[in-house]
């Protein structure tokens, strides 16, 4: 039964002044459509409305009001012209009978309304009682006064989230049902480090990692007379637990006969726990591993990623140097595959495969082995290995790569012979591409070694510089000026810069150009044709620049975003004002 039956239909009667014909299931229990129309008509009469009676209250033989007589508010009839006394009396008696019948119908209708109202109240009490019992059983907050009757047709309300930072990337998949004080602390650390340092602080330093190597790697046997290894960890305001876990993994998962030294390069960190607390942990490690040398290098000012890597190389003494980020964890037998390749050819610069560590839940995701490439803006990206490599159908074999992503393992002396790393590169970005071009064009090669795996935290943001575009642009222009010959303007086009007078200081490049001459390095065209043919040379571009209206001295520029309508704007020849035509 629908509880709107009586009250809703009566209200509809009074509002509309007519007899609605609702669906059968909208009528009250034991209440027919005829009953409803009869009662509705009576209510309208009591309200002084002039309406026609329902069909069952009129005689099937009576004429309409317009044809014979005028209906009064009591349901009787006024005598018309030519009407006899007997006819009047008969009609009067009929009217009286009819009126009594209407009263009886109204009383019956009102009685049914009271019954329905009583049932409605009982229904409400039932809902209130049920709600109270449910609230007591689940210990929810007390019921609010004057609670409304629940709507059975509405779906259950979704559980309200307790997340204080619903828009934070940290809490998209991690951190459900954490107390508010924990959420606040975790968010603060996330903004500080770019990853979940709160969780890192609570994970074991020697946590197990999944073995993501190809099964064929497990069957390989490596030489016993491999070169010695120096591991360089560079950092700037890294979470202490992350550095500890990196150290722990290197010590536990590197053969003691291979690992000669660990060098920590601090690019002028300001975090207090990276001073005395880290010193104390390193002292403990040295006591536990007396044959292991641990050196510290601290910059007096922030010099950037390239300079920090060069400082680590300068402090190393082992045969091979592995320059790593500090937010890593090495996996089992990570060093042997790399050292084997370098032992076979000292001019090979190697890189392990990076397995991604999520910045939020710190879970390890397996990455497939791939070559390390870049675009003309010098942003890193993965490329497939060559067709020749794929034909071998053995994913455990090393593959040639145009560049490196940043983690470098190389013969220490050879790396020095070819100029280590360009210290003129600022902060971050482009130094890996510069090294890749230099290695290949100056007589060496680069290989990605799939049987060597390192788990690397992929930050959500770089805390030391949230926007890397300016330094990346500057570094890319520096690489282009030194190494790219006639293709250097592709960098300008990639960054939407004029070919001349771009106004960006790339530093002194004379020493690096002299190094290139000394090493008798091949031209960049050779590199494109023989090492990185997948990089489109953009040699079909016929025009590059802006469109200028000479009369108005205005240039075509990008209009409002979103949208595709261009505008005229003062000429500056940067960004969207610059385009290319092929």
N, C-alpha and C positions, 0 to 999 in steps of 0.2 A: 504493500500500500504506500502511495506517495503522500507524505504529510502536507503537501501544499493543496490537497484536494479541496477542502471546504473553504478555508480562508482565502486561498489564492483565487478561486473561481468567483467567490462573492465579491472580492475586491475588483476583479475584472468586470463583473457585472456593473458595479457602481461607477467605475471609471469610464467604461466604454458605452454604457447605456444600451447594451444588446446582449443577446443570449449566445455565449460562445459554445462552440461544439468541440470540446477537447477530446483527445484520444481516450479510449476506454480506460487505459491504465492510469490516467491522471485523475479519475473520479474517486471519491472516497469509497470506502468499503460499504456495501449494501446501499449504494446511492446511485440511482440510475440517472441517465441523461435527462429523462423526462422530469425526475424529481428536481434536478438542478435547474432546469429551465423554469419550472413552476415556481420554485423559491426565488429565483432571480427576478422573475416578473413581479412577484409580490413585494420584494424589497424595493424595486424601482417605483412601484405604486406608492409605497409608504414614504418614499423620498420625494414624492410630488412630481415624478417624471411622467410624461405622456408617452406611453409605449403600447405597442400591440401585444396582446396576450400570446403566450405560446400556442402552438397549433392544437394541443389536446384540450385547452381550456375554452376553445371556441367551437360552436356547433358547426358541423360540416356543411350545414345548409344555410347558416347565417351569412348575410352579405357583408361586404367591407364597409368601413365607416363612411367612405365617400359615397357609397351607393345608397345607404338607407338612413343611418343615424350616427350621432356623435357619441363616442364612448367617454363616460365621466371617470373621475379618479376612484370611484368605489366599484367600478366594474358594471354599473347599471347603465340605462339608456334614457336620454331625454326624449319626451314624446315629439313626434314630428307632425307635420300638417296632415289632417284627415284621419288621425288615429282615434279609435273609439275608446270609451271608458273601460269596457271589458278588456280590450287589448292592453290598455295601460295597466289595469290591475294584474293581468297575467304577466306582463313584462316586469312589473314591480316585484311580484312574488318570485319570479325567476331570478331577478337581480339579487333579491335578499338571499335566496338559496345559494346563488353563485358567490355572494360575498362571504357567507358562512364557510363555504367550501374553501375559499381563499384563506380565511383565518386559520382553518384547520391545517391547511397545507403549510402556512407560515409557522404555526406552532410545531408541526412535525419537523419542519426544516430547522427551526431553532433548537429543537431537542437533539437532532442529529449533530448540529454544530457543537452543542455542549459536549456530546459524547466524544466527538472527534477531538475537541480541545482537551478533554480529560486524557484521552489516549496519547495526545501529543505531549502533555505534561509528564505522563508516566514514562514515555519514551525518553524524554529529556533526563529524567531522574535516573533512568537505566544507564544512559550514556555517562552521566556524571559519576555514578558509582563505579562503572567499569574503568573510567579514566583514573579514579582514585586508587583502585586496586592495582592497576598497571604501574602507576607512578610509585606506589609503595614497594612493589616487587622489584623494580629496577633502581630504586633509590634516586629518583630524579627530583628536581626542584618541586616544591608544592604547587598544586594547581592554582592557576590565576583565578581570582574571583570573576564571576559572571562569564565563565568560559563558554564559548559558542559550541553548538552541537557539531561534532566532526562531520565532514562531508565524506560519505563512504565512496564517492565516485572519484575522489582525488587520489593520485598515487602517493605513496609514503614519501615524506620529506627526506631529501638527501642529508646525510650526516654532515654537519657543519665542520669545516676544517679548522684546526687550531693553529694553522701556520701564521706566524707573525710577518713572514716575508714571502707571500705567495708569488710574487713576481721575480724572486731571486732564482737564478739558474741553479744554485746550490740545492734548493728544496724541490726541484721538479720531480726527481725520482728517489731522493734520499730524505730522511729526517721526519718521517711520519710519526705523529704522537709524541714528539719530544717536548719536554717542559719548556716554558717560555724563556727561562733564564739560559737554558742550553741553546735554544735557537738563536738567541741574541749573541751569545759567545761565538757560536759556530759561524754566524753571518759576518761578525766582525773579523774573525780570522780569515774567512774566505776572501773578503775584500782586501785584506792585507797581503795575502799570499797568492791568490788566484786559484787556489785549490782547497780541499777540505782538510785544513791543518788540525781542526778539532778531532776529526776521526783519525788522522795520522798519529796524533799524540796518544791514542788509545789502542793502536795496532801493535802487535809484537814487532820488535826490530828485526827479528829473524823469521818473519812470516814466510810460509811456503808460497812458491809461485807455480802456476801451471806450466808444464813442459810443452811449449808451443812449436818445438822443432819438428821437421819432417822425420818420419820414422827411419829413413835411410841415414839420417845423421847419427842415430844411436849405434849404427854398425861401423862407423868410421874409426880408424885407428890413426892417431897422430904421432908424429916423431917425438922422441924423448929429449932431443937436444935442441929444443926451441929457444929463441932469444929471450932475454930477460925483459920484464915489463914494468913500466912506470905508469901509474894511473893518476891523472890530473882531474880534480874535481873543482869546478869554478862555481862561485855562488855570489849572490848579492841579496842579503836580507832573506835568506831561505829559512823555512821552518826548521827548528833544531832537530825535531824527530825525523824529518825527511833526510837531513844530512847524516844523522846517526844510522838510519836504515840503509842508506847508500854505502856507507863505510862497512857496516856489518855484512852486507851482501858481497862486497868485493873481497873481504877477508875470508868469508866462509865458502865462497864459490870460485875462488881462484887458487890454482895449485900453488902451494908454498914455494916450490922450487922455481916457479916462474915469476911470482910477484916480488919485485925488489923494493918498490917504494910507492907511497901514496903522497901526493902533493895537493894541498888544499889552498886554492887561490881565492882570497876574499877581496872583492872589488869595492872595498870601503863600506862594508855593512854598518848599519847603525843599531841593529837589534842587540840589546844587552846580553841575551842568552847565547849569542854567537861569540862571546868573549870568554868569560870565566867558565861557564857551563860547558861549552864545547871544548875548552882547554882541558877540563877535568876528564871528560869522556875520552879524549885522545890519549891522555896520560894512562888511563885504564887499559886502552887497547894496546899501547906500547908495552905495558907490563905483562899483558897476556901473550904478546907476540914480540919477543925481544929481538928477533932477527929482522923484523920489518921496520923499514925506515919511514917515518912520517914527517913531512916538512910542511911549514906554513909560510905562505906569501900573502902579505897584506898591503893593498894599495892605500896610499895616503889620500887619494881622491878617486872618484869613480871615473874609470877610463874606458869602460865598455867591454863587450864580449870578446872582440878580436884581441884587444890588448891583454885581457886576462888569460886567454888561451896562450898567447905568446909568452907571458910571464911564467906559466906552468911549464911550457917547453924549455925555457931557459933554466929552470930549476931542476929539471930531470937529468938523470945520469944513466938510466937503463938503456938497453939496446933499442927497445921499441917504446913509444909513448902513446898512451890512449888518453885522448882529451875528451872528457865527458861532462855533461851537466851534473849538478848535484842532486837533482830530483829524479834519480834513476834507481833501479835495482837490477843488478846483473843476474843472469840465470846460470844454470849449471853448465860447466864446460864452455863458457862464453869466449874465453881467451884463446884456447888452442886452435880453433879454426882460423882466426885472424892471424895469429902468429905463424901458422903453417903457410899461408899465402905470402906473407912478407918474407919468410925464410926462403921461399922459392924465388922471389923477385923483390929485391929491396926497393924498387921504384914503384911498387904497387901501394897505393893508399887505400885502406880498407874501411868499411863501415859495417857494423852489425845491423840486423833487422830490429827496428823499434816496435815493440808491442805497446799498444796504447793503454795507459792507466787513466781511467776516468777521473776527472777532477773532482767529482762529487762523492762517489762511493768508493773510489780508489780500487775498483776491480780491474783486473787485467784482461784486455781484449787482444786476441791474436791478430796480427797483421800479416798479410801475405807478402812475401819478398817481392820487391819491385825496385826499378832503377829510380834514382833521384834526379829529377829534372827541374826546370824553372821556366817562367815566361819572360817576356821582354821587360817587364817591370822588376824582374829578378825575384819574384815571389816563388817559394819552393812548391813543388808538386811531385806526385808520383807518376812514373811512366812505366809502361811495360818493358820487359827486357826485349832484346832483339829477336828477330825471327829465327836466327841461327840458334840462339839459346833455347827457345821454345821447342825446336825440333829435337833437342836432346831428351826432352821429357823426363828430366830429373831435377826436381825443385830443391835438392840439397846442394847443387853445384853453385859456386859463386857466379855472379853475373856482372857484366860491365855496366858502368853507370856514368852519365855525363858529369855528375856533380856529387856532392855529399850534403846531407841535411844538417850537419853541424857536429856530430860525434865523429871524431877522426882517430884512426889507429894507423900509425905509420912508423917506418924506420926513423928513429930520432935524428940521425945524421943526415939522411936524405932530405927530410923535411927542412932541415937547416940549409941545405945546399940550394933548395929552390925558393928560399925566402920565407919559410915558416908561414906566418899569417900577416896580412897587411895591417899594421898597427894604425894606419891612417883611417881605417873604417871606424865609424862612430857607433856607440851604444849597441845596436843590434841590426842584423839583416844585411845580406849581400856578401858577407865575408866568406860564406860557404861556396857561393857561386864563383867568386874570384879564385878561390883555391882550386876548384874543379877545373876551370879554364886554364889556370897556370900549370897544374899537374899534367893535363893532357897535351897542351901545346908545347910544353917544355921537356917532353920525353918520357913522362910517366903514364900511369893509368889508374883508374879507380874501380874498385870492385865492391859490390854488396855481397856479404857472406851469409847465406840463409841459416847455416848451422850455428851461428853466433846470435844470441837473443838477449836484448836488454829491454826491460820494462821502463817506459818513460812517461812521466806524468805530463799530460797535455793540459796546460793551463787554460783557464777560461779567459784570463786577461793577464797582461804583463803589468804587475803593480808598479814597477819602476818607470814605466812609460806607457800609459794606456793607449795612446795614439802613436803608432810607430811610423806613420806614413811620411812624415817630414824627414826623419833620419834615414828611412829606407830609400826615399827618393834621392837624397844626397849621396848615399853610398852607391846606389845604382849608377848615378852619373859618374862617379869616380871610377868604378869598374869599367864603364864604357870608354872613358877617356884613355885608360891605360891599355885595354886589351881588345877592343872590338873594331878597331880600324874604321872602314867605311860603313860598318853596321851600327856605329855608336848612336846615330840619330834615331834608331829604333827605340832606344831608351827614352829619348825625348818624346817621341810619339806615344809611347806606352803611358807616360806620366802627363801627357798633354802640356808639354813645355815647348817654347820656341827653340829653334836650333842654335841660335846665337843669343848671347846676353840673357840667359835664363835667371841670372841673379843669385844663384846658389853656390856657395863656397864649398868646393870639393877638396880643399887642402892641396898641399904640394905633392905632385905626382912624379916629379923628376927622378927620384931614386927608384921608384917602381918601374918606370919606363927604361931606366938604365939597366935594371935587373933583367928585364925582358930581352934587351939587346945582348947582354952578357951570356945568358942561357941559350941564345940563338933559338928562341921559341918560334913555332910556326904561326902563320897568320890565322886570324879568327875565321876566315873563310874555310880554311882546312878543317877547323874544328866543327863547323856547321855541316860540312859535307861528309866527314868521316866519323865523327863522334856523336853528333846530335842532329841527324837529319830530320828528326821529328819537329824541331823548332823551325817554324815558318820564317823564312828570311825577310819577308815583307819586301821583296824586290820588285813587286808590280805596282807600287804606289806611285802615282803620277803627280799628286799634289798634296800638300799638307799646310795647314794654317787656318786663318780665320777669314770670314767674309765681312768686308767693310764697305759701308755706304760712304763714298767720298764726299757727297754733298752735305750729309748730316754729320759726318765724322763719328758715326756710331757703328757698332759691330753686332752681328747676329749672335745671340746668346740664348741660353736655356731659360724658358719661362717658368711659371709657377709649377711646383711639384706637389702632388701628382698632376700630370697633364703633359701634353705634347705640343703645346703652342709656343713657338719661339718668340723672342722679344728683341728689340733693339736696345743696346746698352753701351755705356762708355767702353771703349776698346782697352783691354788689358792683356789679351792673348794668353790667358791661362785657362785651365779647366775646360769647361764646355764650349768656350769660344773657339777652341782649336780642334780641328778634325782632319781626317785624311780621306783621299779619294783614290780609288784604284781603277 
